[in-house]
């Protein structure tokens, strides 16, 4: 299991464009990739609406939990997706 803690830097928080990029990045891996925010958890393979429904804002801290056979590669890709988009 791999974990990534990230603080949202985009002033608009999690909105459609970065959410789409994050979902797209997660879809390329076999590992399960879950995002935890304020004691709520969603799968990043479940679609964009669950992610947007968390109401993630600028300055919020999120945690990604990645588990599976390609978790190390997924961790690198998800870290890049968050850094590039949020």
N, C-alpha and C positions, 0 to 999 in steps of 0.2 A: 504494500500500500504506500502510495506517495501522497503528500499533502503540499498545497501551495496556499499561502496566505497573501492576499493582495488588497491594497487600499485603492479605491476608485479615484482616479485623478481627473476624469472628464467632468467638467463643470455641469454638464447636463445629466450626469449619472448614466445608468443603463437605459439606453433607448434603442430603437429598432436597428439602426445601422451596426453598432458594436455588438448587439445581441445576436444579430444574424451572423456576424463574423465568428463569434465565439461558438455558436451552435454548429456552424460549418466546420470549424477546426475540430470540434469534439467528434463529429460524425466519421472522421477518417480513422478511428481507432476501435479496436475490439474491446479494450478496457471499459469498465463502467466509469463515468465521470459525473460526479455530483457536486453541486454548488450549495454551500451552506451560508445562509444569511439570517442573522437574528433568530436562531433556533428553527428556521424553516429550511427544508432541503428539497432541491429539484434535480432531476437528471438532465444533463445537458444534451442528452439524446432524445428527450421527450418533446422537443419543439420549443419554439420561441416564446409562446404565450406563458408557459410556466416560469420562464426566466424573467420576462417582463413583469409578471404578476408579483414578483418579490419586492418591487418598488425600491430598487437599489439606487442610492443617491451619491452625489459627490462626497467623498470623505468616508463613506461606509467601508468597513472591512468585510471581505468575503473569504471563504476557505473552499478550496477545491479538494475533493477526495477522489483519488484515481486508483483503481484497483483492477489488475488484470495482466495478461501476458505481455502487453506492450506499454506498461504504465510509465516507464522511464521516458520513452519517446513521446508519449502523450503529455507528460509533465512539461517537457521542453516546448512542445508545440502550443500548449495552453498558456504557458508563461509568455510566449511570444505573442499570442493572440490578444491577451490582456494588455500587455505593454504597448502593442501597436495600436490598439483600438480604445482603450480606456485609461 
